[in-house]
Amino acid sequence: MTYIINGGTGVINEIEAANLEEAKAIADQGACYTQEDYWIEDKEGNELARRNWWGVAYDEDDEDEDPICFGSFGHYSDWTE
């Protein structure tokens, strides 16, 4: 299936993945410090999942189970669907 990864910066990547979970894993491999949310869409432009950017260091007391952290500069929250 074709998915679109939108990094919130105007750059989009079209990928092939077996399912949404695989698409999320591919998106996470390319996650970088942009200070923007990133999300996955289907070919029709429907948003399927999103990681929100938080411009603060991750707090261990937060409920996120799988954040992507960039030290004190900020972090991406867990995927939401």
Residue pairs with C-beta under 8 A, 6 or more apart in sequence:
1 16
1 17
1 18
1 19
1 23
2 14
2 15
2 16
2 42
2 43
3 14
3 15
3 16
3 17
3 20
3 23
3 40
3 41
3 42
3 48
4 12
4 13
4 14
4 15
4 40
4 41
4 42
4 43
4 45
5 12
5 13
5 14
5 15
5 23
5 26
5 27
5 30
5 38
5 39
5 40
6 12
6 38
6 39
6 40
6 41
7 13
7 34
7 36
7 38
8 34
8 36
8 37
8 38
8 39
8 53
9 34
9 36
13 30
15 23
15 26
17 23
17 26
20 40
20 48
20 49
20 81
23 40
23 48
23 49
24 40
24 49
24 79
27 38
27 40
27 51
28 68
31 38
31 51
31 68
31 76
33 70
33 73
33 74
34 53
35 53
35 55
35 74
36 53
37 50
37 51
37 52
37 53
37 76
38 50
38 51
38 53
38 76
39 47
39 48
39 49
39 50
39 51
40 47
40 48
40 49
40 50
41 47
41 48
42 48
48 81
49 79
49 80
49 81
50 79
50 80
51 68
51 76
51 77
51 78
51 79
51 80
52 76
52 77
52 80
53 74
53 75
53 76
54 74
54 75
54 76
54 77
55 73
55 74
56 74
56 75
57 69
57 71
57 72
57 73
57 74
57 75
58 64
58 67
58 69
58 75
64 75
64 77
64 78
65 78
66 78
66 79
67 75
67 76
67 77
67 78
68 75
68 76
69 75
